[in-house]
C-alpha cells in the first residue's frame, strides 16, 4: 500500500479533531463574534462566521481544507487556468465548484452569494484591479489576505514559516475553529522540529537559485517569497535573498555571478520541470554554474513552494537534496 500524502493525513487528523472538540466550541458563535482580524495593513471586523466562503489558488484552498472548512465554502477560483488539480486535491475539494479558472470577477463572487474571499495580492487580487478588499466591501464580501502577499502593498519583514502559521491561526479565528487551527499549527511545528533535529549538520549553507520560468530573463523568488523560508529551514541560502521582493525577474548575469550550487525548479503549467532543466542545460552561458555542472536540481510543485500545508514536505525534500553528494 502506498503511503498517504501529508495533506491526506492532515485532513484525517482534522476530521478526528472535529469529532473530539467540545460541542461548545462549535455552537457558541453568538457569544464568539464580533472579532477583529489583522489582514496586511487592515483590521477586518467579522460580525459572524462566514457561510459562503471562496478561496483562490491551490495553496490557499488547501489551507481551508486542512482546517475542515468545506461546509462553509461555496467554491474555489484560480486553479485550472494555470495548474492541473492533482488527484489528492481533486478528491478533497469534492463537490465544490471551480467558479473561475483564473482570477474571479465581482459578478462571479456575487453570483455565488459569497460573503468571504480568501485571496492574496497576485493570488486572486491585483493592486488597482477590479477585485480588492475595497471593491468587495460594499458588496458585503469580507477579504482576508495571504500574509506572504502583503509585501505588495506594505513594508513587510522577511518571510518565514510564521507567515503560514499566522494565516492558519487567523482562519481559525475567522471561522471559530481556533482550537483546531492551534492543534494543526502545533502539529506542523512539532513535525518540522523533529525532522530538523535529526538532520546532518552542513559545513556551510549551499547557495540556491529558484527557477520559476523565463528564458530571456529568469523569474525567481527573492527574499520575501515563501521559497526563501523553505530554503532557510532546510539549511540553504537563496542567492536572491537580498532583494526585498517576493517574486521578481532578474538578469542571467546576476545568477552566473552568484554561482548557485543547487537549483530549485518550480513545477506547474504547460512547461514541465524536465523541460525547464533541459533549457538551463542548453544555455552555453550557464554551463559553468556549479548546480548545472553537478546536476543538482530539486523539483518543487507550485503547491509546495507557495504558502500552504505542503510546505513541510517541501522542506524535507530540500534538506535531503542539500545533503546529497
N, C-alpha and C positions, 0 to 999 in steps of 0.2 A: 504494500500500500504506500502511495506517495505521501510524504509529509505535507500536511496542510499549510497553506501560506500564513504568514504573520497576520495579515488582515483578517482572514477567516477565523483564526484563533482569537483575535481581539473581539470579533463580533460574537463568538460563542461566550467569551468572558463577559461581554456587556450584557448579553441576554440573561446570563446567570445572575449578574448583579441586579438587574431589574427585578428578578423574582425575589431576591432576598432583602432588598432595601425596604425600610419601613413604609407602610402604606401612607403615613403622614407626609413623607417626602414627595409622594405623587399627588396628593389630594389637597394640599394646603395652598393652592395658587392664590386664593382670595386673601390670604394672610401674607403671602410672599411678595407680591407686587404692590406698588411700583418699585423698580430698581434702576440704578444708573450704571451704565457701562461705558468705559473709556474705549473709543474706537478712533485710532490715529489721533488727530488733534481735536476730536469732538467728544462730548459726553452725550450719550443717547439714553433717553428715558423709555423704559418699557413698562407700560401700564398693565400688560397681561402677557401670557405666554403666546408666542406666535403659533398660529394654527394652519397657516398656508405658506410654508417656507419654500424658498427656491435657492439652490446653490449653483454656483458657476464653476466649471472646470472639474477635472477628475480628483485633484488632491483635496479641494475644499469639500467636494461631495463625500469623499471617504472620511473626512473628519466628522461630518454629520452622521454618517452610517456607523462609525465606530462608537458614537455616543448613543446609538439606538434611537435616532430621531426620525425614522422613516414615517411614523404616523403623523408627524407634524409637517411633513413635506408634501407639496403638490407637484413637484417636478424638478428637473435639472436643466442646465443650459451649458453651452460652450464646450462640448466634448467631441462629438463626431465630426465637426468641421475641421478639426486638426488631428484628432487621435482616434484610434480604434479601441473600443472598450475591451479590456481583457476579460476572460471568462469569469474570473472572480468578481469583478465589479459589476459585470452584466447580471450575474446571479443575485448579488446583494441589492442592486437597485430594484430588482423585481418589477413590479407594475408601474413604477414611477416613470412618467413620460419624459422624453427629452423635448423641451418646449422650443428650443432653438439650437441649431448645430454650432453656432458661434455666439457672439455677444447678443443678448436679447434686446428688443426694443421695449419702450414703455407699453406699447399695445400688447406685446406678448405677456408681460408681467400682469397687466390689468386683466387680460383675458383669462388668466389662471386665478384671479382674485387673490393674488399674493399679498401677504402682509409683512413679509420679511425676505430680505435678499442678502445672502452671504456671498460676497464677492471681494475683489481687490482691485487696486489700480494696475491695469494691464492684465487683470484676471476677471474680466467681465465689465470693467469700467475704464474709461479713459478721461484724463484731465480735459475739461472743456467739452466732453462728449454729451450725448443725449441721456445717458444713464449715469447718474451720480447720486450721492445722498441728497443733494439739494433739489434735484429734479424729481426725485421719488417721494420726498417728504410730503408735498401737497397731495399726493395720491394715497397717503396713509400707509406707505411701504417703508418700514424701518430697514436700515442698512447697517450691517457690521462688516468692517473692512479687515482683510487679511493683514496681520501685523507686518509681515515681511514687506508688503507693498506700500507701507506708509512713507517710505523714503521718497516716493514720487510727489508728495505734497507737503513734506515737513522734514526737519532735521531728525535723524534717527541714529541711534547707536549701532555698533557693529552687530550683525546678525548672529544669532545663536539658537540653540535648541529651545531656549526660553521663549522665543517667538512662537514656536509651535505649542508649547505648553500653555502660554498665555491665551492663545486662540481657543484651545480646548476648554480651558477653565472658564473663559468668558462665554463660550457657547453653553457650557453647563449652567452658568448663572442665568443666561437669557431664557433658557428652556426649563429652568427649575429642576435641573438634574445635577446639582453641584456635587453631591456625593459620588455619583457615577463618574463625573469628569475628574474629580480628585483621585479616585481609585485608578482610573486609566492612566493619568499622568504619573502617578506613583509607580505603576507597573512599568511604564516606559523608562523612567529614571532608574529603577532597580535593574531592569534588563540591561541598560547601557552600562551602568556601573559594574555589574558582574562581568560583562564582556570585557570592559577595558582593564579591569584589574588583572586579568589573565593574559593580556597581550604582552608579547615580547617587546621590550623597550627598543626604540630605534636610536641608532647612533646620532642621526640628525634627521630633521623633517624633510622628506622628499619634496621637491618643487613640482607643483601640479598645475597643469593647464586644463581648463574646462572648455571643450569644443562643442558648441551647440549646433552651429551651422555657418554658412557663408564661405564663399570662395575668394572673391576679391579682398574682402575683409572678414575676419572671423568674428562671430557673435559669441560672447563669452559671459560667464558670471564673474562679477567683481566682488568687492569687499562686503557689500550689503545684500548679496544674493544667498539663498539657502545653501547652495553647494559649498560655499566657503565654510559655513558652520559644520557641515558634514565632513569636509576635508580636515578641518582642525580637530574634530572629535576623533578622527581616525589616525591622527598623528602627522598629517601633512600640512603643507602651506601653499595656498593658492597664489600663483605668481602675479595675479591681478588684484590681490587683496588690498593694495594701497589705494585703489580707485574707489572713491566714495559713491558708488553707484551699485545697483543690483545686477542688471544685465546691460551689456554695452558692446558696441563694435569697437575693435582695436585694430592696429596695423600688424601685419605679419612680422614686421621688423621687431616690434616690442616682444613678440613671442620668441623669436630667434635669439634676441639678446638675453632673455631670461632663462634660456636653456632648460625647459621643463624636463623632469626625469620620468614623469607619468602624465598621460593624457586621459582625461575623463571624457567619454563620448556620451552626450545626451541623446537617447534613442526615442524618436517619435516621428510621425509624419510619413511622407512618401519616400524620403531618402533614408535608407536603412543605416544602422550603425556600421555595418561592414562597408557600405559604400562610402561613408564618411572616412573610415580608416583607410580605404583604398585611395581616396583623394589625397589625404595627408601624405601617404607614402609616395604618391606620384609627383609631388611638387619638389623639383630639384633644390630649391632654396631651403627646404625644410629637412633635407636628408641628414644633416649633422646634429639635429636636435636629439639629445640623449634618449628621450622617450621613443622616438621613431627608430633610431639606430638599434635600440634594445627591445623593440616590440612590446613596450609596456603601455597597454591600453586597458582601460576599465570602462565597461558599459553600464550606465545607469539609465533606467527607464525614466521618462519625464515625471511620472507619478512618484518616483523615488527621490528625484532631485529637487522637487518643489515641496514646500511645507505640507506634511501630512503623515498619516500613520505608517507609511513605509520608510520613513527616514532612518529608523534604527537598522533595518535590513540593509539600507544603503551604506551606513557607517561600517557595518560589519564587512561588507564586500570591499569597501575602500581599504579598510585596515588590513585585510588579508592581502590585497594587491600591493600595498605599500611595503609589506614584509616578504614578498615573494622575491626570489633571486632573479 
